Amino acid sequence: MAFVDSLLQNCHSLSHIKQLHAHLTTTGLFPFHRSKLLDRCATSPSPSLSLLPYATFVFRHTPFPSTNDYNAIIRGLALTPTPTRALTCYLHMSRAPTTTTKPDALTCSFALKACARALALPEAAQIHSQVTRFGFGLDALLQTTLLDVYAKAGDLDGARKVFEEMASRRDIASWNALIAGLAQGSRPSEALEMFKRAGSEGLRANEVTVLGALSACSQLGATREGEKIWEYVRGEGLDLNVQVCNAAIDMYAKCGFVDKAYQIFERVCRKSLVTWNTMIMALAMHGDGRRAMELFEEMGRFGVCPDSVSYLAALCACNHAGLVDEGFRLFNSMAGRGVSPNVKHYGSVVDLLGRAGRLEDAFEIVRSMPVVPDVVLWQTLLGACKTYGNVDMAEQVSRKLVEMGSNSCGDFVLLSNVYAALERWDDVGRVREAMKNRDVKKVPGFSYTEVEGVVHKFLNGDQSHPSWQEIYQKLEEVRFRIEAYGYVPETNYVLHDIGQEDKENALCYHSEKLAVAFGLISISEHAPIQVIKNLRICGDCHAVIKLISKIYEREIIVRDRARFHRFKQGSCSCRDYW
């Protein structure tokens, strides 16, 4: 038996496998070693050997395959680019008439891994019910695999239910699956909650754990928690892992501390392409276009070849810094460096020209580009039309979006903005009616801010916060003080055809203003106020926060949907170009 196992491990080609198969057949030993041969073929570490087709050929010609035979094939098929074939095989096995080929815990585990790779949630739910029926519910490894499937397939409630029902959680793996799933599924608060809970239960976080937790901090802008995790990473020596360092760079950048992100970047000895791309995009988000372009050129001198993501990050840097000529040159150099521009690169160039007011040039690029423009690209152009009040082009672009079947509230709001800025209220009403007929709901604006490790969320006009009365009083004080500096509300950002006073009141309680006011009454004067907004910051809020930073001598960092705005001493890092 040991001799045959040794021979199997030394089979490095299809001809070796066939020779061994022939030997086992002629000696009558094949039925005793068939499962091992199938497993060796199905899980060959080198796809170029093409051993899986031979395994499936042998399997199909086996009159009464055993459970182990099925397991070998299901395991192999689950690892292929078409993992659904493993589920088909599992289904055939489940329907087999003999009692000797019923699925065991390993079968279910391999089938669930196929579900995870195929994001096959209904099939996973069926296997889950079979796991319970077969009595495998106490198998910790199987439960962890099941949890991983639900998390990866997007059923986070199902994943959490499996986690809470587990009789025992053998190691950190089950926690990792849930934390990663929650972080990737836009439930970062829960991901951080689970990370803290794992620590309180005495589990030691590994690289996978901190990757999920750092991602959650990035989404929330949770600086304090992120710094605690980074301290843990350094204390445990996990900062030797480049993926962890990349996540920390991203975390610090998205929490508003690009200099700290750069310090980590410099400490990474073996920078991967992702390391360079993450740092360039971080600088782009913070409007430091010159520094981002310097880094882009530097990566070439270090022998790192930029890919399509590198070029996209560099183009975004040019966008946010208004480096129109540099961005155009960069875009035109891509093909010569072996990188074909895709629709995102074209979209970035359209955005670059649109921000600079060159709408006709941007429109011409959209019409002449060799790839089909997507909805996002047209929306980018529509945003530029709104910025520069080009009604004719905005109407053309809106018609194109309708033709493409777009039903995004943002499309309607942008067009409505164009009309409202020109006080064309009949057209605003027409857009609103179209939204109503299409059942389009406007995405509510909200903002987050972190105070003493707790993340607070605010909606426009929010009165649900426990300190809302103090917040509103602070806003009244702010309003009084900024008016002394000559502030005049930019009511053209209010879409409604209402009175001037009502427009001013509508502007006063935007979510980012509420978050900043809460920061003023809750955060130490020596610490920056950090705000994350789900939409683009409005022009009036931008003007108000600039004045707040001057009058109250506070640094305020706002991360909106597209970039960072660092307000200090009455000016913004974006130089009013966003």
N, C-alpha and C positions, 0 to 999 in steps of 0.2 A: 504493500500500500504506500509506504513512504517512498519507495523507488519510483512508483508511477507519479506521485506528487512532484518529485524532483524533476522527472522528465517533462511534466506539464509546465513547470515554471521555466524550463529552458527551451520551450518551443517559441521561437522568435519569428516564425514565418508560417504562412499557410501550408507550405509543403511539409514542414515539421509536424504540424497538427494532423495532416492527412496520414503521414507515416505512422504516428502514434495511434491514430484512430484505427488504421488497418491492423496494427499489431494487436491492439486490445480486442478487436473483433475476431481475429483468427485464433487467439488464445482463450476466447470465451470470457474475457474479463470486462468487456465493454459495459455490460449492464451495471456492473459495480462501480464504474468510474465515469459513467456517462454525464452525470450532473456536474462533476468537477471539470470535465472537458468543455461542456457547454458554458460553464461559468468562466473558464479561462478565455474562451473565444469571445463571449459576450462583453466581458469587461477588460478587454485588451487595452493597455495604456496608450497604444499607438493606433489612432484611427486609420493610418495609412496601410495597416496590415489587412484591413477589410475582413476580419475574422467573424464579425457578427453575422453577415449573410450566411457564412458556412454553418454557424451555430443554429440559425433559424432553419436552414435546410435540413440539418440532422434532426432538429426538434420536430419538424413537420412529418418526418418519416419514422417517428417513434410511435409505435401503436398505442402504448399506454404510458404516457409521460407521468413522472412522479411530481410531487409538490416541489421538490428541489429542482427538477428540470424546468418547471414553470418559473420558479424563482429566478433561476439564472437568466432566462430569456427576458422576463419582465424587467429585471434589474438592468440588463444591457440595453433594452429598448428605451427605458426611461432616460438614459444618458444621451440618446441621439437627438438630432434637431427636430425629430417628429415624435415626441414622447407620448402622444395620444395612441400610438401603436401598442405601447405597453398596457394602456387601459383596455384596448380591444382584447389583448391576450388575457388580461385579468378577468374580463367578462366571460371569455370562453372557458376559463378555468372554473369560474364560479358556477357555470352551467354544466360542468362535466358530470356524467351520470355516476361515476365511481366514487366511493367514499375515500379512496386513497389519495385523491388529488384535490382535496379541499384547501383553501388558503390558510396559511398559518400567519403568525405575527410578522415574519419577514416578508411574506407576500404582500401583506397590507402596507408595510413600510415602503417597499419598492414602488407599489402602485401609487401611494400618496406622494412620493417624491416626483413621480411622473405628473401627478396633478399640480404640484407646485410649479414645475417647469412649464406646464401648459396653461397655468392659471385656470384650471378646470374645476370651478367651485361646485357645480351640481354633482359631478362625479365624486369629488372629495366628500361631500355630504352623504352620498350613498355608501361609500366605503366606511365612513364614520359610523353609520348605523350598523354595518356588518361587523366592525370592530367590537361594538358593544354586544351584538348578538353572539359573536364567537367567543366572548369572554376574555378579550384581550385588553379590556379597559384599564387594567392595573399596570400594564406595561409602560413604564415611564418613558422609554425611548420612543415607543410608538406614539404616545401622547404628545411628545415634543415635536415629532414629525407632523402630526395632525395639526398642532398649533401653528407650525411654520407654514403649512398649506393655507390655512385660513388667513394668516397675516399677509402672505404674499399675494393671495387672490383678492385681497381688499375687504374681506369680511372680518373687520377688527372686533366687532361685538362677539362673533363666533369664536375668534381666537382667544379673547379674554375669558369667555365662558369655559372653554377647554382648560385654560390655565387655572382658573379658580377651582375647577372640579378635579384637578389632578390630585391623586392621593398622596403622591410624593414627587417632589421636583429634584431629580437626581443630582443635577449640577447647574451651572450658569446657563447652559444651552437653551433651556425653556424660557428663561428670562430674556436672553438675547433675542430670541425669535419674536417675542411680544414687544420688546422695546423698539427693535428695528421696524417692525410692522407699524406700530403706532407713530413713530417718527416719520416714516415714509408715507403714511396715510393721512398726513396733515392733522395729526392729533398729538402735537408735541408736548402739551401740558401733561397728558396722561403718560407719555413716554418718560418724562422726567420724574413723574410720581412713581412709576415702576422702578426706575433706576435707584431712586432714594430708598424705596422699599426693599430692594435687593440688598442694598448695603446694610439696612437696619436688621435684616435677617442673617447677616454674617457672611453673605456670599462675596467673593472677591471678583471684582469686575475685570474682564480681559479686554483685548483689543476690540473685539466685536461689540462688547457692551458699551465701551466709551464712544465708539463710532456712532451708535444710535443716539446716545445721550448728547454728544456734541452737535449732531444734526438737529436735535430738538431745540437746543440752545440757540442755534443759528436762526431757526424759524421764529422763535419767540423774542430774540434779542435779549436773552436772559444772561447778562454779563456775569453777574455774581455766581450763578450756578456753573456757567462755562469756565470761569476762573478756578473754581473748586475742582472741577473735573480735570483741568489742565495741570493743577498742582498734583493731583492723584496720579496722572499719567507720568509726570516727571519722577515722582517718588517711586513708582513701580518700574521705571525703566521702559515704559511703553512708548516713549518718544523716539525710540529707535525704529519704530514701525513707521514707514513713510506715509502709509494711508492714514494713520492716526494724526500725524503732523499736518497732512493736507486738510483733514477735517477741522483741526484746531485753527489753521490759517483762515479757513472759510468762516469758522465761528467768530473769531475776533473781528474779521472784516465786516461780517453782517451785524455784529453788535456795535459797530461804529469805531473800532480801534484798529485802523489799518496799519498804524506804526507797530503795534504789538504783533499783528499778523506778519509784518515784514521781518520782525526780529526772529520769529519762528522759522520763516522761510530761509533766512540766512544761516540758521543753525543746522538745517537739514543737509547732511553730508552727501547723500546720494539722491539728489532731486530727480523725481520722475517727471515725465511730460505733464502729468496731472498737477504736480507741484507748481510748475511754471505757469500753467494755464490758470490755476486757482488764484495765484498772486496777481497775474496780469488783470484778471477779471475783477479782483478786489480793488485794485487801483482805479480801474475803469469806473466802478460803481461809486467811488469817492471823488470822481471828477479829476483825478490826477493823470491826465492824458499823457503829458510829456514823460513822466516817470514810467508809465505803463509801456510806452513805445520804446523807451531805453531798455527796459527789461526784455521786451520782445526781440530787440536786436541782440541783446546779450545772450539769450538762450542759444542763438545760432553760433556765437563764438565759443560756447561751452559744448558744442557738438550735438545739441538737442535740436532735432528737426521739427519745426512747427507743423501742427496738423490743422485741420479745418476749425477745431475749437480754438486753437491759438489765434488764428486769423479773426475769428468772430469776436474774441475778447479784445483784440487790438482795435478792431473796427468800432466796438462799443466805446472804447476809451476815446477814440477820435470823436465819436458822437457827442459824448458828454462834455468834452472839452472844447468843442467847436473847431476841431482841427480838420477842416474840410479838405484842403489840398493834400494833407498827409494821408487822410483816410482814402481819398481817391487813388493816390499813388499806390497805397498798400493793396487795395482791391485789385487794381490792374496788374500787380506783380504776382498775384496768386497762381495763375495758370503757369507762368514761367518757373515757378518753384514746385510744380507738380501737384498743386492742390486745386481741384475744380470747385469754383464757387457754387454753393447750393442756394436754395431759396432764402435761407436765413442770412446769408452774406448779402444777397441782393436787397433783402429787407433792411439790413443795417445801412447800406449805402443810400437807400431811399429815405431812411430816417435821418441820415447825415445831411442830405440835401434839403429835406423838408424842414429840419430845425433851423437851417441857415436861410430859409425863405426862398430857396430855389425850387419852387413847386413845379414849374414847367419841366425843368431838367429831371426832377424826380418822377414825374408822370411819364416822361419819355422813356426812362429806364424800365418802368413797369411794363409799358407797351412793347418794348423791344427785347426784353430778357428772354434767353433761350429756354428757360424752364417755366412751367406754368405758375403764375403768381398765386399764392394762397390767400386765404381770408385775412390772416394777420398782416400781410404786406399791404393790402388795400386799407386795412384799419389804420396802419401806420401813416399812410398818405392822408387819410381822412383826419387824423389828429393834427397833421401839419396844416391842413386847410382850416381847421378850427383856430389854430394858433395865429394864423395870418389873415383870417376872415375872408378866405376865398370861397364865396358862396357857389359860384358856377362849378368849380372843380369839385367841391364838397358834394353837390347834387349828382354829378357824374359818378363819383366814387361810390356814393350811397346806392345808386341804381345798380352798379356792378356788384355790390355786396348782396343786394336783394336777389339778383340773378344767380349768385352762387349759393343761395339758400341760407345765408347767415341770419341768425335771429338773436344776435347778441345785443343786450341792452346798451352796451358801450357804443355801438354803431348809431343807434337812435339818439343817445345822449349827446354824442359829438356833433351830429347834425343839428340837434336842437340848440346846442351851445352856439353854433355859428349864427343861427337865426336870432337867438336871444341877444347876443352881443350887438346885433344891428337893430334890436327892438322890433323884429318882424314877428309879432305875437301870433298872427294868424297862422304863419308857417310853423311856429312852435306848437300851436294847438293841433295842427294837422299831423305833426310827428307824434304827439302824445296819443292822438286817436289811433294812429297806426300801431303804436305800442299796445294799446288796449285791445285792438282787434286781433293782434297776434299773441296776446297774453304774455307780453314781454315784461318781466319784472326788473326794476332797477336794482342793481347791487348796492346794498347799504354800505356807506362809508363807516369804517371803524378804525380805532387806533389802540395800540398797546403801549404801556409803559411799565417798567419794573421798579418797585420800591422795596428795599430791604428783602430782596429775594422773592417777592410776591409780584406776579404779573397782573396788572389791572387793565381791563378792556373798557373802551368807551365807544358808544355810538353817537351819531349826530343828534344833538338835542337831548342827550342821555340824562335822566334823573333817577336812575336805578342805583347809582353808586352810593354807598353809605355816607360819603362826604360830599354829596352833590351840592348841598347848600353852601358849604365853604368854597367849593370850586366855583360856583356861580358868582359868589361875592368877590372872589379873586379876579374873575373875568371882568366884573364891573370896574374894579380898581384898575386893571390893565387897560380897559377901554378909556377910562378917564385920563390915564397917564400918557397913552400913546397919542391921544387927540391933542395933547399939549405939544407934541412933537410934529403936529401937522398931518397926522394920519387921517385919510379920507377913505371910508369903506369902498372897496372895488365891487360895487353892486352889479356890474355887468356879468359877474360870475354866478349870479342868482338867476335861475331860468324862469321864474314865475313873473307873470304880468301883474305885480302887486305894488303897493305903495312903497315909497322910499324907506320909511321907518321899518316896515315889515321885512324888507330886503336886508336891512342892516342887522336886524335881530336874527334872521335866518343864518347870516354869515357868522354871527358872534359865537354860535354854539356848535361849530364844526368839531368833529371828534378829535382832531389834532390839537385844537385850541383847548379843549377840555383836558386832554392828557398833559399838555404843557402847564396849564393852571394847577393841576393836581401835583405836578412835579415841583412847582414853585412853593407850594405849601407843605410838601412832604420830604423833599430831597435836600440834603445839606448844601449850603451855598457853594462849597468847594467842589462838589461833584457835578458832572454834566447831567442834564436831563435828556433821556433817550426815549424816542417815540418811534414806533413802527406803524405805518399806515398801509392799509390794503390797496388803496387807490393812489392815483397821482395827487400830490399836494396841490391845493388850489392856489391861485395867484394871491388872493386876499390873505390866506393863512401864511403864505410865504412872507408877505410884506409885514404882517403883524409880528411874526416870530422874529424877524430881523430886528424890529424895534424893541421887542421884549429882551433880546440878548444884549442890547445896548443899555436900556434903561435899568434893568435889574442886574446887569453885569454877570450874566449867566451864559455858559456854553450849552447850546441845545443841538442835539443831533437827531435829525428826522430821516428815517429810511422809508421812502415811499415805494410804489410798485416798481420803479425803474432804477432808482439811484439813492445816494445819500446826500443830505443837505446838512452841512455843519455850520451853524449860526454862531457868530462870535463878534462882539463889539459892533453890532449893527450891520454886518455883512455876512454873505453866505459863500461857502466854498464853491457853489455852482456858478458864481459870478452872474446870477440872474439869467443863466442860460440853461434851461432844462425843458 
